């Protein structure tokens, strides 16, 4: 097909294979594949566990609608159909016109929200303009609040790493691994992945930069918030906060989602200033050495990644 420059492409739908099954989207110059599961539903016995592989499908899956947001307070900054624990999905914007080598740079957006809110469908992070400029843009939903970051002594005892909490960060790692395995089919280059985010998203990136689990999953980062420098809670402090919700993790896993969500105030720190610890547990085995995180932010390199620290460093 001969493509005339600056003429809208008439393609109306596109099917792309993924490791779980084919997905289909409608579009013209740009396609947005919405609500693609990158992990299994973290419900029931999978609540407060690392993300598990997404189930497979054989029929073509429509990717026309955004997935559910993670449980959080109501917000207007979303295009999701609602909130639900079944929230581990991502969205991909890509141009219809092939690039010369069909390997476009990939940018992955992590939303902010103080680790208690956020949406991969937020209109402010819509990827259409990125795709028109030759970027494959991915936005990722990850667990937040009590369901995403609660630590608990019984969860620590379950873990092969002797740690608990930070399930939202493990979600991001699972999404990044999915991107490495699948983004080529959407025209993206898995060797040119830039991770960027604001507020809690920037702070998450600062942790992933020292995580041994993140090696090879991205090449560059942009951190757009001083939240990246916020101190962490110790595992003991985080477990103590988790015990406020209940002593038995089995009972908590059987508890309805809304009842768990209603306990958020017991979990969130009273003070949220940057010099007060976030309810994120220090987790050296999975997230790396906190001291190395601080030193890396100061000198600008982690795992040989290129780092652009927006806003906070421009004012220093």
C-alpha positions in Angstrom: 0.0 0.0 0.0 1.4 3.4 -0.9 1.0 5.9 1.9 0.8 9.6 1.1 2.5 11.8 3.7 0.2 13.6 6.1 -2.8 11.7 4.8 -4.9 9.8 7.5 -4.5 6.1 7.3 -7.8 4.3 6.6 -7.1 1.2 8.6 -10.0 0.7 11.1 -8.9 -2.3 13.1 -5.7 -4.2 14.0 -5.0 -7.5 15.6 -1.7 -8.0 17.5 -0.5 -11.3 18.9 0.7 -11.4 22.6 1.9 -14.3 24.8 -1.5 -14.7 26.2 -3.5 -14.4 23.0 -4.4 -12.0 20.2 -5.8 -8.5 21.0 -7.7 -6.2 18.7 -8.1 -2.4 18.6 -9.8 0.1 16.3 -8.1 3.2 15.1 -6.7 5.3 12.2 -3.3 6.9 12.4 -3.0 5.7 16.0 -4.2 2.6 17.7 -4.8 2.3 21.5 -4.9 -1.2 22.9 -6.7 -0.8 26.2 -7.0 -3.1 29.3 -4.6 -5.8 28.3 -4.0 -8.1 31.3 -0.3 -8.5 32.2 -0.9 -10.6 35.3 -3.7 -12.7 36.9 -6.4 -11.2 39.0 -4.8 -10.5 42.5 -7.9 -11.7 44.4 -8.7 -14.4 47.0 -5.6 -16.3 47.8 -3.6 -14.1 45.4 -4.3 -11.0 47.5 -1.0 -9.7 48.9 1.1 -12.0 46.8 3.5 -11.2 44.0 1.7 -11.0 40.6 1.1 -14.3 38.8 1.0 -14.9 35.0 -2.1 -13.8 33.2 -4.4 -16.6 31.9 -4.3 -17.3 28.2 -7.1 -16.9 25.7 -7.6 -18.3 22.2 -10.2 -16.0 20.6 -9.2 -12.5 19.7 -9.7 -10.3 22.7 -11.2 -6.8 22.1 -8.9 -4.1 23.6 -11.4 -1.2 23.2 -12.0 -0.3 26.9 -9.7 0.6 29.8 -9.4 -1.8 32.6 -10.6 -1.2 36.2 -8.6 1.2 38.4 -7.2 -0.3 41.6 -9.4 0.3 44.7 -9.2 3.9 45.7 -11.3 7.0 46.6 -13.5 8.4 43.8 -11.7 10.7 41.3 -12.6 12.5 38.1 -9.1 11.8 36.6 -10.0 8.5 35.1 -11.7 6.8 32.1 -11.9 3.4 33.8 -15.3 1.7 34.2 -14.8 1.6 38.0 -12.6 0.2 40.7 -11.8 -3.5 41.3 -9.1 -5.7 42.6 -8.9 -7.1 39.0 -6.9 -4.2 37.9 -3.5 -5.5 36.6 -3.8 -4.2 33.0 -1.9 -1.9 30.8 -2.6 0.3 27.7 -0.5 0.7 24.6 -0.6 3.6 22.1 1.2 2.9 18.8 1.2 4.5 15.3 -0.5 2.6 12.5 2.2 3.6 10.0 5.2 1.2 10.2 8.6 2.8 11.1 11.6 2.2 8.9 12.8 -0.7 11.1 9.5 -1.2 13.0 11.4 -0.5 16.3 10.1 2.6 18.0 11.3 3.8 21.4 9.0 2.8 24.2 8.0 5.0 27.1 6.3 3.6 30.2 4.3 5.9 32.4 3.8 5.3 36.2 1.1 7.4 37.8 1.4 9.3 41.1 -1.1 9.5 43.9 0.8 9.0 47.1 0.6 5.3 46.7 -3.1 5.4 47.5 -4.6 6.4 44.1 -3.9 6.7 40.4 -5.1 5.4 37.0 -3.5 4.3 33.8 -6.5 5.7 32.0 -6.0 9.3 33.4 -6.6 11.6 30.4 -3.5 13.6 31.3 -1.3 10.6 30.4 -3.1 9.8 27.1 -0.5 8.5 24.6 -1.9 9.5 21.3 0.4 12.5 20.9 3.4 10.4 21.8 2.4 7.8 19.2 2.1 10.5 16.5 5.7 11.5 17.3 7.0 7.9 16.9 6.9 6.7 20.5 5.1 3.6 21.7 3.5 4.8 25.0 2.5 2.3 27.7 0.5 3.2 30.9 0.4 0.6 33.7 -2.1 0.0 36.5 -0.6 -1.3 39.7 -2.0 -2.0 43.1 -2.1 1.0 45.6 -3.0 1.6 49.2 -3.6 -1.3 51.6 -3.9 -3.8 48.8 -0.7 -2.7 47.1 1.7 -2.0 50.0 0.6 -3.6 53.3 3.3 -5.5 55.1 2.4 -8.0 57.8 4.4 -10.5 59.9 2.4 -13.5 58.4 3.1 -12.3 54.9 6.8 -11.9 55.7 6.8 -15.5 57.0 5.2 -16.7 53.7 7.8 -15.0 51.6 10.9 -16.8 50.3 12.6 -13.4 50.5 11.7 -12.8 54.2 9.8 -9.6 53.3 6.4 -8.3 52.6 4.6 -5.3 51.2 5.5 -3.5 48.0 3.2 -5.6 45.9 2.4 -2.6 43.7 6.2 -2.4 42.9 6.2 -6.1 42.0 3.2 -5.4 39.7 5.3 -2.8 37.9 8.2 -5.2 37.5 5.8 -7.8 36.1 4.4 -5.2 33.6 8.0 -4.3 32.5 8.8 -7.9 32.0 5.6 -8.3 29.9 6.7 -5.3 27.8 10.1 -6.9 27.2 8.4 -10.1 25.9 5.6 -8.5 23.9 6.2 -4.9 22.8 7.9 -5.8 19.6 4.6 -7.0 18.2 3.3 -3.4 18.8 6.2 -1.9 16.9 8.3 -1.1 20.0 11.9 -1.7 20.7 12.4 -3.6 24.0 16.0 -2.4 24.0 14.9 1.3 24.2 12.5 1.5 27.2 12.2 4.7 29.2 10.4 4.5 32.5 8.9 7.9 33.7 6.6 9.0 36.4 5.5 11.7 38.8 5.1 11.7 42.6 4.7 8.1 43.8 5.6 7.1 40.2 8.9 8.8 40.5 9.5 7.4 43.9 8.8 3.9 42.6 11.3 4.4 39.8 14.0 5.4 42.4 13.3 2.0 44.1 13.3 0.0 40.9 16.7 1.6 39.9 18.3 -0.4 42.7 16.2 -3.5 42.5 18.1 -6.6 41.4 14.7 -7.8 39.9 14.7 -4.8 37.5 17.9 -5.5 35.6 17.4 -5.4 31.9 13.8 -4.2 32.0 14.5 -0.6 31.1 17.3 1.6 29.9 16.4 5.2 30.9 14.3 6.9 33.5 12.7 10.4 34.0 11.7 11.2 37.6 9.4 14.2 37.7 9.0 14.6 41.5 11.0 15.1 44.7 9.0 12.2 46.0 11.9 10.1 44.8 13.8 11.2 47.9 11.2 10.3 50.5 12.5 7.9 53.2 11.1 4.4 53.6 9.6 2.7 56.6 11.5 -0.2 58.2 10.0 -3.6 57.6 9.1 -3.7 61.3 7.3 -0.4 61.2 5.4 -1.4 58.1 4.4 -4.8 59.7 3.2 -2.9 62.8 0.9 -0.8 60.5 -0.3 -3.9 58.8 -1.3 -5.5 62.1 -3.7 -2.6 62.7 -5.9 -4.2 60.0 -6.0 -7.6 61.6 -3.8 -10.3 63.1 -4.8 -13.2 60.7 -3.9 -12.8 57.1 -6.3 -15.6 56.1 -9.2 -13.6 57.6 -8.0 -10.5 55.7 -7.8 -12.4 52.4 -11.4 -13.5 52.9 -12.6 -10.0 53.8 -14.7 -8.2 51.1 -12.7 -5.6 49.1 -14.8 -2.7 50.4 -14.2 -3.7 54.0 -10.4 -3.8 53.4 -10.5 -0.5 51.5 -12.4 1.1 54.4 -9.4 0.4 56.6 -7.1 2.6 54.5 -7.0 5.3 57.2 -5.3 2.7 59.6 -2.6 2.2 57.1 -1.7 5.6 55.6 0.8 7.6 57.6 -0.7 10.6 59.4 2.0 12.9 57.9 2.8 12.7 54.2 5.6 15.3 54.0 8.7 14.4 52.1 10.8 14.1 55.3 8.3 11.5 56.8 8.7 7.8 55.9 6.3 6.5 53.3 4.4 3.3 54.1 6.8 1.5 51.8 8.8 -1.1 53.6 12.6 -1.3 53.2 13.1 -4.4 51.1 16.8 -5.0 50.3 16.4 -8.4 48.8 13.7 -7.4 46.3 14.2 -3.6 46.0 17.9 -3.2 46.8 19.8 -1.2 49.4 18.0 2.0 50.5 21.4 3.7 51.0 22.4 2.8 47.5 19.2 4.3 46.2 20.1 7.6 47.9 23.7 7.6 46.6 22.5 6.7 43.1 20.0 9.6 43.0 22.7 12.0 44.1 25.2 10.9 41.4 22.6 10.1 38.7 23.3 6.5 37.8 21.9 3.1 38.8 22.5 -0.2 37.0 24.1 1.9 34.3 20.8 3.6 33.5 20.5 7.1 32.2 18.6 9.2 34.7 16.8 12.6 34.2 15.6 14.0 37.5 13.1 16.7 36.5 11.9 19.5 38.7 13.6 18.7 42.0 17.2 18.8 40.6 16.6 21.7 38.3 16.0 23.8 41.4 19.1 22.6 43.3 
